[in-house]
Amino acid sequence: MIERADGMASNANAPAELAVPAVIQQAPGIMLQGRLVKSLVFSTDLAIICHCDADAVLAVYPFMCQPAITQALVVASQRPVINGVGGSITQGERCVTLALHSEMQGVAGVVVNAGIPVETVHDLAAHVNVPVIVTVYRDDAQARAQIEAGVDMVNVAAGRATAAVVAQLRARYPQLPIIATGGATEASIRETLQAGANAISWTPPTAQQLERAVMERVRNAAEGAV
C-alpha cells in the first residue's frame, strides 16, 4: 500500500499514476461492455482519466451533452464510458436523441440526473439498447417512479446520506445494480459497499491540485539542495 496525496491508501502495484482507493476492490462490480466494473472515475478531464486505473468512466457535466466531447471521451478512455445525456437541462425527445447518438459513439451506458421526468426515462428505456441509469438523491416516490419506468441501474449521489439511501434501495430492489459515490475516506467507501452498492464512483483530485503538489515537491527539493 502507498499513501496518495489526499491521504487515502491505494494499490502500490497499480500501473497508473493515479490509483483509486484499494478498498473499492471489495465491490462485487457491475457488467459493462463485457467487463466487470468496480470503480468509476467521476471526471471529464482526459488527463486524469488517462492516468488513473479506474475500471470505467462516469462522465457528467453541467451542460447539454456534446457529441464531440462524448467521442473524445470514448476514444481516449480505452475503457467503458457512462455518459450524461440529460436531466434538469435536457429532457424529452432531445434527451433520447442524444442518448441514441451516444450509443452509436460507443458509450457503455447513459445516465440522467434526478430532475428527469418519468416519461423521458420510459422513452429512454424503450429506445436505447445500452444501460439506462438514473442518479437519485433519496429513496422517495420520485426515485421509485423513475426506477420502475425501466432503468437498468441507479447511481446514488446523496452526500453523507449515500450509504443510508443505498441500504434503502437495496432492501426495496434486491437485484438492482447500484453505483454510488464513496465519499472521501476508505471507511465511507466500505460503509457504502456494506450497504449494498455494486460499484463505486470516485472523484479524483483535480489536475490543478496534482500539479500544485508536484511543484511543491520540486520547490522543497530545490530549497533542500541549496
Salt bridges, closest charged atoms under 4 A:
ASP6 OD2 - ARG4 NH2 2.10
ASP123 OD1 - HIS122 ND1 3.95
ASP139 OD1 - ARG144 NH1 3.17
ASP139 OD2 - ARG172 NH2 3.20
ASP140 OD2 - ARG138 NH1 3.91
